[in-house]
Amino acid sequence: MNMARINSISHKFYSVIYLLIITIIGVVCALNATYDVMIGGTPFYFFAIAVLALQSIFALRESERSRNLAGLGLILLVIGLIYSYGFMFLTHLKAIVLLPSVCLTLFGIPSIAQHPQKLHLLKAVLLCSLIALAAVQYYELSLLKGYYDSLPYNGSWQHYGAL
């Protein structure tokens, strides 16, 4: 078999696996955010995941206008954090949502997107930041569950939310 063809197949395979992993982590984050809102948590993660989904759609397009809209997602998340937590928003745990947003914004910069080494590093940082976001969401969901467990009522903690 031709070596160039093997490299092409493996590159496509790794790209599909990467996209599948990113999609699975994104779905987990979306489900955690939805469940958090359903049981009475803050809706910020739900808003953030919706913005990140739109931002990822716009960041990977070729047109300059779409890449500018990807940068707008970062601005919306910063405004949402400032509205929720004031100007000390970077000290709050929810600021972790800015990491994948910054990565998706950087995908739209041509000087980064044209260099394969920088692009691979950016993809790795995006993957790590989405994993960190999922971990923070899980942590805050367990804190909310612990809060409901500490209440003096004998019912389960799901009774206090919308369920």
C-alpha positions, 0 to 999 in steps of 0.5 A: 500500500502507498505510504501517502494513502496510509497517512491520509487514511490515518489522518482522516481516522484521527480527525473523525475520532477527535470530532467524535470525542469532542461531540460526546463531551459536548453532549455530556456538558449539555445534559449536565447543564440541562439537568442542573437547570431542571433541579433548580440550579443556575441556568448559566451553564445552559446558556454557556453550552448553547453559546459554545455550540453556536460558536463551534459551528461558526468557528469552523466555517471558512467565511470571515463573517462566521469567524467574527460571530465565533468571537462574539460568543466569547464576548457574550459569555464574558458579559453573562459572567459579569452580569452574574458575578460582577467584575470579579467573575474570573475568581468564580468557578464558572469562568472555566467556560471561557477556556473553550470559548477562547479556543474556538475564537482562536480557531478563526484567526488565520495565522493560527489556523494555517500552521499545523503545529499551532492548530494541533496544540489548539485542538489539544487545549480545546479537548482539555478545556471541555473535559475541565468544563464537564468536570466542573459541571459535575462537581457543581451538580454534586454540590447541589445534590449535597445541599438538597441532601442536607435539608431536613425533609425526608424526601429525595433531593429531586423533589426540590427541583422541577422534577 
